[in-house]
Amino acid sequence: MHVLILGGTSEARRLAELLHATPRLRLTSSLAGRVASPRLPPGEVRVGGFGGVEGLAAWVREHRVDVLIDATHPFAGTISFHAALAAATAHVPLLALRRPGWVPVEGDHWHDAGSLEEAARLLPALGRRVFLTTGRMGLAAFAALDELWFLVRSVDPPEPPHPARMEVLLDRGPFTLDGERELLRRHRVDVVVTKDSGGTATAPKLTAAREAGLPVLVVRRPPVPEGVPVVPDPEAAARWVQKRLHGSDFPTTG
Ligand SMILES: NC(=O)c1ccc[n+]([C@@H]2O[C@H](COP(=O)([O-])OP(=O)(O)OC[C@H]3O[C@@H](n4cnc5c(N)ncnc54)[C@H](OP(=O)(O)O)[C@@H]3O)[C@@H](O)[C@H]2O)c1
C-alpha cells in the first residue's frame, strides 16, 4: 500500500516516523519547498508543488497511491482543498490530520480575526509594538501599518512587501516559556498576533502574553473541506492507515 502524506508540519513527520517501518507499506512525504532546510521525515520525500488539483491527481495515479493523508498546516487551505478534489478525482480515500486549535483560558485577552487582512485592520486599536508570529508569507497584509513597530519571527528571512518598521528574528519552534517572557519584555511588546495554529511547540507565547496582560490577536483557521474525515493527532492517523492496510473497517469521521 502506498501512502502519500502531504506534510510540512511536525505531525506529518511524526506520522512518517510511526509508519515508515510498517511491512508492505510504501511511504512518501510531500513538502511544498517553502523552507530552505526543512527537517526531513523518514521514508521517501518529494519536494515542490504538484501543479494544482490535476497535477496532484495525476501524481496519485502515476505513483499508485492508495491512501492520501493531508497533514499540512491548519492554515495551508489551498493544498487541503486541492487534496479533497484530487482524492475524489483519483478515487483514493483521504484523511485530514489536524491538531486541535487553541482555546482561551481565564486571564487571556484574545481578539478574533477571520483573516490576516482583518487582523491588520484591528491591530492599530490594540497596540503599537507588535510581536507578529503569523509567518513570513503573510507579511504583506501588515505592510501599510507605518505607525506600528513589529518584531517578526520566521524560519527564513521575509521578503518585501513587509512593514517598514520591523526587526526580524530568525527562529523555529519549539519555544520555551522563559524565552517568550524574555522576548516580550526585552522588546516592550504590547500586542501579539498569531494564527490559531494549535499544538504545544508555539503555545508558550500565549502563556507569556497572558502573564503580561497583553492582548492577543488570533487569526482563525480556514475550515477543513467538507466531507473529509479528520483526526487530531499522528497516532490516530497511523491507526487509520493500519486498519486500512489490514483490510478492516476504517472510520469516516475523526
Ligand atoms: N500556512 C502556514 O501558516 C504554514 C505554517 C507551517 C507550515 N506550513 C507548511 O508549508 C507548506 C506551504 O503552506 P502554504 O500555506 O503556502 O500552502 P497553501 O497555500 O495551502 O498551498 C499553496 C501551494 O503550495 C503547494 N503545496 C502546499 N503544500 C504542499 C505540500 N505539502 N506538498 C506539495 N506541494 C504543496 C501546492 O502547489 P500546487 O498547486 O502546485 O500543487 C499548493 O497549491 C504546507 O505544506 C504547510 O504544511 C504552512
The ligand as an SDF file (V2000), in Angstrom:
LIG
                    3D

 48 52  0  0  0  0  0  0  0  0999 V2000
    0.4560   28.3530    6.0900 N   0  0  0  0  0  0  0  0  0  0  0  0
    1.1320   28.2260    7.2070 C   0  0  0  0  0  0  0  0  0  0  0  0
    0.9450   29.0070    8.1800 O   0  0  0  0  0  0  0  0  0  0  0  0
    2.1550   27.1400    7.3800 C   0  0  0  0  0  0  0  0  0  0  0  0
    2.8520   27.0320    8.5830 C   0  0  0  0  0  0  0  0  0  0  0  0
    3.7740   25.9900    8.7650 C   0  0  0  0  0  0  0  0  0  0  0  0
    3.9760   25.0880    7.7430 C   0  0  0  0  0  0  0  0  0  0  0  0
    3.2820   25.2190    6.5700 N   0  0  0  0  0  0  0  0  0  0  0  0
    3.5230   24.2170    5.5180 C   0  0  0  0  0  0  0  0  0  0  0  0
    4.0620   24.8950    4.4100 O   0  0  0  0  0  0  0  0  0  0  0  0
    3.5230   24.3990    3.2090 C   0  0  0  0  0  0  0  0  0  0  0  0
    3.0060   25.5360    2.3640 C   0  0  0  0  0  0  0  0  0  0  0  0
    2.0000   26.2100    3.0740 O   0  0  0  0  0  0  0  0  0  0  0  0
    1.0580   27.2590    2.3470 P   0  0  0  0  0  0  0  0  0  0  0  0
    0.1850   27.8760    3.3730 O   0  0  0  0  0  0  0  0  0  0  0  0
    1.8670   28.1080    1.4160 O   0  0  0  0  0  0  0  0  0  0  0  0
    0.1740   26.2350    1.4520 O   0  0  0  0  0  0  0  0  0  0  0  0
   -1.0890   26.5150    0.5270 P   0  0  0  0  0  0  0  0  0  0  0  0
   -1.3010   27.9760    0.3640 O   0  0  0  0  0  0  0  0  0  0  0  0
   -2.2290   25.6860    1.0010 O   0  0  0  0  0  0  0  0  0  0  0  0
   -0.6130   25.8660   -0.8430 O   0  0  0  0  0  0  0  0  0  0  0  0
   -0.1220   26.6290   -1.9320 C   0  0  0  0  0  0  0  0  0  0  0  0
    0.5070   25.6790   -2.9340 C   0  0  0  0  0  0  0  0  0  0  0  0
    1.7060   25.1230   -2.4090 O   0  0  0  0  0  0  0  0  0  0  0  0
    1.8510   23.7630   -2.8310 C   0  0  0  0  0  0  0  0  0  0  0  0
    1.8850   22.9300   -1.6210 N   0  0  0  0  0  0  0  0  0  0  0  0
    1.4530   23.2310   -0.3720 C   0  0  0  0  0  0  0  0  0  0  0  0
    1.7140   22.2410    0.4780 N   0  0  0  0  0  0  0  0  0  0  0  0
    2.3260   21.2730   -0.2460 C   0  0  0  0  0  0  0  0  0  0  0  0
    2.8730   20.0000    0.0790 C   0  0  0  0  0  0  0  0  0  0  0  0
    2.8410   19.5210    1.3290 N   0  0  0  0  0  0  0  0  0  0  0  0
    3.4340   19.2840   -0.9270 N   0  0  0  0  0  0  0  0  0  0  0  0
    3.4910   19.7570   -2.1940 C   0  0  0  0  0  0  0  0  0  0  0  0
    3.0000   20.9620   -2.5660 N   0  0  0  0  0  0  0  0  0  0  0  0
    2.4350   21.7030   -1.6010 C   0  0  0  0  0  0  0  0  0  0  0  0
    0.6760   23.4790   -3.7270 C   0  0  0  0  0  0  0  0  0  0  0  0
    1.1230   23.7950   -5.0300 O   0  0  0  0  0  0  0  0  0  0  0  0
    0.4740   23.0880   -6.3320 P   0  0  0  0  0  0  0  0  0  0  0  0
   -0.8610   23.7130   -6.5130 O   0  0  0  0  0  0  0  0  0  0  0  0
    1.4650   23.3980   -7.4150 O   0  0  0  0  0  0  0  0  0  0  0  0
    0.3940   21.6120   -6.0490 O   0  0  0  0  0  0  0  0  0  0  0  0
   -0.3560   24.4730   -3.2430 C   0  0  0  0  0  0  0  0  0  0  0  0
   -1.3460   24.7940   -4.2090 O   0  0  0  0  0  0  0  0  0  0  0  0
    2.4600   23.3800    3.5750 C   0  0  0  0  0  0  0  0  0  0  0  0
    2.9480   22.1000    3.2420 O   0  0  0  0  0  0  0  0  0  0  0  0
    2.2410   23.5480    5.0600 C   0  0  0  0  0  0  0  0  0  0  0  0
    2.0340   22.3170    5.7110 O   0  0  0  0  0  0  0  0  0  0  0  0
    2.3940   26.2170    6.3770 C   0  0  0  0  0  0  0  0  0  0  0  0
  1  2  1  0
  2  3  2  0
  2  4  1  0
  4  5  1  0
  4 48  2  0
  5  6  2  0
  6  7  1  0
  7  8  2  0
  8  9  1  0
  8 48  1  0
  9 10  1  0
  9 46  1  0
 10 11  1  0
 11 12  1  0
 11 44  1  0
 12 13  1  0
 13 14  1  0
 14 15  2  0
 14 16  1  0
 14 17  1  0
 17 18  1  0
 18 19  2  0
 18 20  1  0
 18 21  1  0
 21 22  1  0
 22 23  1  0
 23 24  1  0
 23 42  1  0
 24 25  1  0
 25 26  1  0
 25 36  1  0
 26 27  1  0
 26 35  1  0
 27 28  2  0
 28 29  1  0
 29 30  1  0
 29 35  2  0
 30 31  1  0
 30 32  2  0
 32 33  1  0
 33 34  2  0
 34 35  1  0
 36 37  1  0
 36 42  1  0
 37 38  1  0
 38 39  2  0
 38 40  1  0
 38 41  1  0
 42 43  1  0
 44 45  1  0
 44 46  1  0
 46 47  1  0
M  CHG  2   8   1  16  -1
M  END
$$$$
